[in-house]
Amino acid sequence: MERRHIQCDRDKCTGCMICEFACSAAKEGRFDLELSRIRVLHATPTLLDVVACRFCRHAACIRECPRGALSMDETTQTVSLDKARCAGCGWCVEACPFGAIALDDSVKTVIMCDLCPNHEQPQCIEFCPQKALSLHVSGTGKD
Amino acid sequence: MNPYSGKCLAIDLTNRKTEVRELPQGLLRDYLGGAGLGARLLVEWSRPGADALSPDNPIVFACGGLLGTMAPASACHAVVTKSPLTGLPSSSVSSGLWSLALKRTGFDAAVITGAASYATYLFIDDDQVHFRKADFLMGKGCLQTEAAIRQRMGDSRVQVASIGPAGESLVRFATIKDGYRLPHRGGAGAVMGAKKLKAIAVRGTRPVSVPDISKLQKACADINALLHKSAASAGQLSPAACLVSGGGRCALPARNFQQSIAEGAGSLAAECSRKDHFLKAIACPACPVACQHVYRVTEDPHSDDQVVLQEEALAALGPLCGMYHLPVILKAIELCQFYGLDPVSAGACVAWAMECFERGLLSSKDTQGLDLSFGSADGVVETIRRIGQRKDVGDLLAEGVKRASAKLGQGSEHWAMQVRGLEFASCDPRGAPSLALGLAAGLMTPGLDSNEFPASGLKDEEDLTAAADSIGICRNARLYFRDFPAEAAQLYTLATGTTMDPASLRRAGERINNLTKAFNIREGWQQADDRLPPRLFKEPVDARAAVSEKDLKAAIDNYYRTRGWNADGLIPREKLKALGMDDIQEILKGNWHGTPSHTV
């Protein structure tokens, strides 16, 4: 199985945050940017980047989770969360080198990108008007 | 479930108290949000005849109706207050991250009344409001203020709307920096300065819900694709485009309306398009268009000094002052950004002073040796700085050209290019009768996007603009909709669940415009105020005839008639009734101050 994650062409990105609107709409059924799994970073008005889970090969979040709630799903190569085990302690949030994990305070669990398995393609990519987002595909390292 | 929270935050700076008031759904439906809701709240909260810079003049920040949803180009809020330039209500729409943060605090609007006894900044943290000392911010520029507050909070989600030194020293056209651009015209920054309110920091984390999110998303995706395509192919929103597209749009004035732009426009446009200054076009939240053209101020590639070059600022600080050199214009805009000045009024003031200087009304002694002839780079940059500091000639200009020309006298009123006190810079009504009418009698601030329309179409154009400013769809993006009234009505219907058709959208716009007009009348507007500066009647420019006084009078009479007003431009009682505004007369008397009927 190949590994995939969301990547952003910074030159094309205008910082419109439509990806965040689309993500929260898909995941939460409302426009709740706090709970978007993808984030636009406005470092300066012109220095923009987008952060979403990279599904690292040796993921620090999985390693650091004290309850073993996170694991790598071998079939989809995405990080899956066992909600029953997650207590929302936020260690994975701290451990992630990309800042791609957020905490949903209302239900005390963490949230991260899952590449929208129920949709044809990730919703951020589908709605990005500038076509700045795409899927980065790489091998598993085993091949 | 709709994007309106139905709540209004009232902040009393004098007593350092806040309260939450309910906004009935009917009121929100009638006035939509943004400019309309802001005007309505201002009417309710202000006292007749209050001085714009007194504690009695409230300042309202109202979220556009669609703000917080994915609707295209909808991240707009309006600032509505009585203008220190005109003494009449002024509303201006801005968009950006601050607008979105304000909406996400869970309020549809914030009304700020009274005045603090010492320099204060507000921190609205969802539903919590903190009053904080702003000593450490005084004298800081807008961006520096923003950075200092954000650093203190340690949270990048905090968005800041601030005034610069110009607002602190009550320059009458000081602006509020709360988005990428400096869009607030009419001196809202001075109103904040008079309240000793240096900044409003906002952290909003609340969700915005809509009845049927997938339908709305579908509609948004379709419109986004269209907007993106047409905006990219047209390229009309780049600052260079406004300089070269003479046909169809207004021809830009030069040298304080003594000439038109013909000379030098091409080379300036070419400079704007070159890559050494232009960095990137960026977008406001939820906008597919990306019209904010960011430029680097100096040629130094490591410099962090960036400004958004807006067409109107380019026109006002460039050709209007006889200046066709881009780096100077960018430096002037950067100074406007630092001091918190409206670049359009600032440019018009500099141009007026330059003409006074060339005609010998201002001497080198008055300007402290500064060369103020047209096209002088030092003249433009240094005068802006002095206005920001209220120093020497800057102190005179800081009052706006109407007051400055009245003070200087000697016929300088003749070339003071203002209407009711508000300077205009980027549209020349000579040879364009509909623009002349819009400028003289219209209710919206004319700008570059004022297209030519039949004189009878002014009402329709104004109503639609008022509706767009209220539901909060950006004027720039509006140009690219296929059928704006229908598409906007559809978006509003999907987002709020309240059925809206193009006719009722226009009607809401008409209601909002009549409210503005009624407020103007309360604040002393007279028919004689609907006039243009004398220069436009007397001096033709570049084969374009001067404005005909007779034709303008006829057009104004016709406009009043189309609006259903009487010959003196006043609104008959029946007209208000027909628009469902029976309550407005009682409110206008000012009896409602602080105790609107819908107080919880």
Interface residues (C-beta under 8 A of the other chain):
Chain A: T14 G15 C16 M17 I18 F21 A22 S24 A25 E28 G29 R30 F31 D32 L33 E34 L35 H42 T44 P45 T46 L48 E126 F127 P129 Q130
Chain B: G68 T69 M70 L97 L100 R104 S156 Y180 T205 R206 P207 V208 S209 V210 I213 S214 Q217 C220 A221 N224 A225 L227 H228 L279 K280 A281 I282 A283 C284 P285 A286 C287 P288 A290 Q292 V294 D304 Q306 V308
